[in-house]
Amino acid sequence: MICWINPFTGLAGDMLLAALIDAGAPLDRIRSAITATGLTGWELTAERVTDHGLSATRVHVHVTDPHTERHAAEVVDLASRATPEPVAALAVAAVTAVAEVEGRLHNADPAAVHLHELGGHDTLVDIVGTAAALHALGVTEVVSSPLPLGRGRIDAAHGVLPCPAPATLALLAGAEVTGTDLPGETVTPTGAALLRACATRYGPPPPMTLGPTGYGAGTRRLPDRANVTAVTLGEPARTGQEDVVVLETNLDDVTGEILGHTIARAMATGALDAWATPAVMKKGRPAQILHVLTTPEHERPLRDLVLAETGTLGVRRLTATRTTLPRRFETVDVDGHPVRIKHGPHRAKPEHEDLVAAAAQLGLPLRAVAARALRLRLSGEAGDHRPEEAGTDD
């Protein structure tokens, strides 16, 4: 699934989260992911608003815990507890990006840097919530139009700073930006960090079959336009065949936990698929071969991720052509819990992660929820119907 962002008046973490909710991300799964971090003293709500005639969603983070500033290491630790694991990986990547930038700007150790505005509840809720929303919607690729940068100055914990804020500019290194006539902060550090963590590409919407569009409203009221960020979901245009890259490395000195974490991070970073196969290396050493399937445009960040996470000294690159069959998603409601069913030409299969979430909430065996979902599909009681991307081989 592609998520194309149109930052009409800019981008903030709460606006992106609200737009994804407006596009269909379930609020209960977002709250569940945030609750898993152990963060207390917060409540996330969403409301419908109308801004200059445009209906949109606005989110509110109600905070009762006065603990609003934290060191980066504490925020990273909280983000790492989010569930499921791909949500935690994306959230940790975003928080780590903020910490590294703040560390460079203040000449401090990133882990020990003190986060002022970015250490509060709302930042963590926005980051983990957005990661959970992207995961729930099945987003594997994020593309954004150029980001409009405002002008002027902003008040921060260290005093008056130029706008855009130094942290925002550092986080946007490599991004496409444009000027705007709007004064003040139009892109926040949280929004910039999320784009960076998602390995966002910039430009017009890629070839895709359009799905739902969501609008996320900001808190500032503008005199002449709606203050919104729009996200459009879409399935990649199916060509039947495409060129792909397979990255491989032999690993005989990493734990299963690190291997699983690397696979999850690769999927969250845009891999088409990732897996490991057992092998026997020289001197009879047992090992695993890590494989990452990707498109050429995602090759470099995934290669760097594999090198950093595993500590391997080399990665092989193989090219291949894959043939894909058309597929689509159908969503059924299992006692109030959405379960996506993937349809191909020859079979239909419920999505495992949706089954796990529903089974946990309902207190039922996984196989019972799967059977119920398939019965609902056969009875025609499905809800949403939409095409599925040819992005994974499973």
N, C-alpha and C positions, 0 to 999 in steps of 0.2 A: 504494500500500500504506500502510495506517495502522499505526502502532506506538503502542499504548496502554500506558503505564507505570503499574504499581501499586507505588509505593514503600512496601511493607508496613512496613519498619523504617527506611526512609530511602533515600538514593541517594548512591552514590560512583561515580567513573569506572570503577573495576574491576568493580563490581557490574553496572553497565549493560552493559559490554562482555561480561561473562560471561553475562548473561541473553540477549543477542543471539546469542552463540555457541550457547547452549543451545536457542535457537529456530531454529537452522539456518544461521547465518552461517558460511561456510567459513573455517577458521583459516588456510589457506595464503594466501588472498587478503588477509586482515588482515595477516599477517606481510609479505607482498609490499609492501603500501602503506607500512608502517612502514620497511622496508628502503630504500625509495626516498628517504626523508628524509635519508639519509646518517648517521643515528644509529648509533653502534657500541657494542659492549660490553653487549649486552642479549640476552635470550632470553625469548620469551613461550610459556608452556605453559598448558594447561587440564586440569583433572581433575574427575572426578565425586566429589561428596561427598554425605553425608546429614546434614541438620541438623534435629533434632527430627522425624525421620521423613520429611522432605521431601527428595527427590533434586534436586540442583542442580549447576550448574557453577561452579567457582571458578578464576580465572586467577591466574597467578603471573608476575611480571616479575623475572627473575634478572639482576642487574646486576654486571658485572665492571669497568666503567669508573668510576673514583672521581669523575668530574666530575658533581657533583650539583646545582650552582647555576649559573644562567645569567641574563644580562640578557634582558629580554623580546624585544628585537629579534633575538637569536640564536635563541630558541625559535620566533618567527614565521618566520624564514628556514628553519629546519628543517621546520616544518609545511608551508610553501609548496611543498616539493619532493615531497610525497606524491603518489602516483598512484592512480587517475586524477584529473583536475583537480577534479571535484566533491568528492572526498575532501579534497583540499588546501584548497578554498574553505571547507568546513565546519570543518576543523581550524584554519585561520587565524582564522576568525571567533571560535572558542572561545578561542584563545590571546589574541587581541586584546582580547576582552572582559575577560579576567583582567588584562591589562596596563593597560587603561584604569582599571579599578577600583583596582588597586594604586597607580597613579599618583595618583589622586584622594586615596586614603587617606594616602599618604606625601608628598603635595604635590611630586610629581616628574614628569618627562617620561615618559609611558608607555613609549616605546621604550627609555629608559635605566634604567627601574626594575629593581632587582635582585630576581629571583624566587628565594626560598629553597626552601621545601618544594615550590613549584610549578615549579621549574626543573629538576627531576631527570628521569631516564630514565622512571620509572614514569608521571609525569604526561603526557609526550609520547606514550608508548606507549598509555596509556588514551584520550587524545583522538583521535589518528590512528586507532587501532584501532577505536574506536566509530564514527568517521566512515566508515571502510571497511566495517564491518559493516552499517551502515544502508544504504550504497550497494549492497552486495552483495545485500541482501534486497529492494531496490527500494522502500525506504520513502520516501514523499513527504510524509507528515504525521505529526507526533508530538503525542500528547495524553497528559497525565499527570493522575492523581488529585492532590489537594492533598498537599503535601510535609510530612511530620511533622518538626517542629523540636525538637531536644533542648534540654537545659538544662545549666548548670554552667559549666565553664571548660576551656580547652585550653591546652597548652603549645606555643608557637610560637617562631620564631627571635627575635622581638622581645620575648619574655617571655610572661607569662600573659595570655590574652585571654578575653573572655566568649564563651560558646557560645550561639547560633551565632556563628561568626567574622564579624568585620566585612566581610571580602571576600565571604563567602557571602551575607550579607544584601544587600549592594550588587548582587551578580549576580542575586539573586532578585527584584529590584524588578519589580513587576507580576505576580509569580507568586502562585498561591493556596497558602497554607500553613495548617497546623493544629498545635496543640500535641501533645505525646506524653509519656508517663510515662517514656520512656527517657532516661537521663542521657548526657551527652557529645555528641559530634559525630555527628549522624545524616545530615546533608547536607553534602557536602564542596564546596569551591570548584570542583573539577574537574567534579563532577556538575552543579553549578549552571551553570557556563559552557557545558557541552554542551547543557543544556536551553535556555539563552538563544540559542545559535548555531542551534539547530534551530527557532527561532520557535515554541516549544512552546505549545500551548493547554492550559488546565486545566479539568478537570471529569470527568464520567462518560464511559465509553466511547461514542463516537459510533455512529450506526447503521452496522453493518458485518457482513459475513459472517466468522465467526471462523475463523482459521487456527491455526497452532501457538502455544503459550505456552512461554516459556523462563524459567528461574529462575537468577538470579545470586547466589551466596553471597558475603557479606562475610567478612572475616578475624576479626571479633569474635564471640565465642561468648556468646549471651544465655541467661539461666537458664530462661526460660519460653516462648521462641518461636524460630522459625527466623529468622535474620538474612539475609533475602533481598530482592531486588528482582525483580519479575515483569514481563515484557513479553509482550504478546499482539499478534500480527500479524493483520490482517484487511483484507478488501477493502471499500471503501465500498459501502453499499447502492445498488443501481442503480435509478434512478427513470425512466430513459429520456430525460428532459429536465431540464435544470437551467439556472439563470441564472448567467452568467459575466461577467467584466469583462476587457476588453482594454485594456492600458496601452500607449501609443505615444509615441515621441518621434523627431524627425528629427535625425540626427547627421552632421555634415560635417567634424568636427575630432577624431575619435577613431581610433585605430589598430585594425587588425583584431584584434590581440591583446587589446586592452581590450574590444572588442565580444564576442569569444569568451568572455573571462573573465566578463563581465557575464551572458551567457546561461547559462553554467555555474552561476554563483552564484544566478541566479534559479531555476533548476531545483532546486538544493540547498535553497533557502529555501521551496519549496512551490509554485512555479508549475506549472500544468497543462501548459504548453508555452511555449517562447520561441524566437523566430526573427528574422531580419533580411531585409529586402527592399531591393534597390537602388532609388535614386530620383535625380532631377535637381532640385535646388532653385533658388531664385532666382539670377540671374546665371550660370546654367549650371553651378553647383557640383555635382559628383558627391557623393552622400550615401548613407546607409543609414537605413532606418526600422526601429527596434527595436520589436518587438511582444512583449508578455508577457501570456499568457492565465492568468487566475487566478480563484479563487472570491472572493466579496466579503470573506470573513473574512481572506484573505491579502493583500488589496489594499494596505493601508497599508505593511506592511514591504517589499513588493516595489516600491512606488512610491518609498519612501525609498532602497532599494538602487539603483534605476536612477538617481536623482538624484545619489547619492554616487559611484557608480562611473563614470558617463559625464561628469559635470559639466554636463549639460544644464540649461537654465534653465526648462524646463517639460515636463510630461507630460500627454498627453491621456488621457481616460477614456471608453471606449465600453462600452455594455452590449449583451449578446447572449444568445440562448438556443441551447444546443447539444443535439443529439440523439445519444445514444450507443447503441452496440450491445453486447450481452453479449460478454464475452471471458474467457479463462482462461489460466493458465500451465501448462505441462507441462515437466518437467526431464528431459533425457536425459544420460547419462554418456558423454562422448566420450573414451575412453582415460583415464579417471580425472578428467576435468574437467567440471564441471556446466555445461550450456548450457540456458538457459530458452528455450522456444518459446511464442510468444504465438498463441493460437487465437482467431479471430473467426468469425462465421458463414460467411464466404466464403473465408478463406485462413488459413494458418499461416506464421509467420515467426520464425526464430531471432533472439534478442536480439543486437544488434551487439556490445555491450561484452563479452558472454560469449564470442562468437566470437573477438574480438580477444585476450582473455586466454588462451583455449585454444590459438589458433594460435601465440601467442608461446611458450607453454610446450612445445608439441609440435613447433615448428619446421616447421609446415606452412602452405601458402597459406590465406588466409582462406576462399576459395571451396571448398577441399577440406574444411575443417572444417564449413562450412555444409551442404555436400552430405551429409557423414557424419551430421550431426545430424538432418537430414530423413529419411535412410534409417532411422535408429534409431527415429524417431517412427513411420514407416510400418510398421516391423517389430514394433512393440508393445513395445520394450525400454525404454520410458521409466520414470522413477522416480516422482518426486513429481507429483501432479496437484492443482491448486488453481485457484479462480477468480481472474481478474485484474480490477483496478480499472478503472473507466471514467475514468481520470485523465489520459490523454494521447490525442492524436489520431492518433499514428503507428501 
